[in-house]
């Protein structure tokens, strides 16, 4: 769910996993309060990379997907990231076409 203030030092729009309480009134997401700055930084970074990846997949934009791949850090060469992005987006399109 969107952070919406659960982690005060992480952007509100960041999508996070978290603890919830479920009862007859529905689902309530539990706040965890402040987290250490180093952890908040990592959470915010991962959320930004996830946003880039989702945007790239929804727009079928290989340049944006390459940015997401480079931001993740596992690939550091832009040409390799772009080739991988093109392959991933093609595989996604092929899968969508069969379902």
C-alpha positions, 0 to 999 in steps of 0.5 A, a space after each residue: 500500500 502507499 506509505 501515507 505517513 506510516 514511515 514518516 521519513 519515506 515519501 508518502 507515495 512510496 509503495 510499501 509492504 507492512 504490518 496490518 491488523 485485520 478484524 471485523 472492521 477491515 484492514 488497518 495498516 500499522 504505523 512503525 514510526 521513524 526508521 533509521 536514516 540509512 534504512 529510510 534512504 534504502 526504502 525510498 531508493 527501492 520505491 523510486 526504482 520500482 516506480 521507474 520499472 512500473 512506468 516503463 512496463 506500462 508505457 513500453 518505454 525501453 529507455 525508461 526501463 534501461 534507466 530503472 535497470 541502471 538505477 538498480 545497480 546490477 547493470 552499469 553499462 548503458 548499452 547493456 541496460 538498453 539491450 536487456 530492457 528491450 528483451 524484457 519488454 519484448 518478453 512481456 509483450 509476447 507473454 501478454 499476447 498469449 494470455 
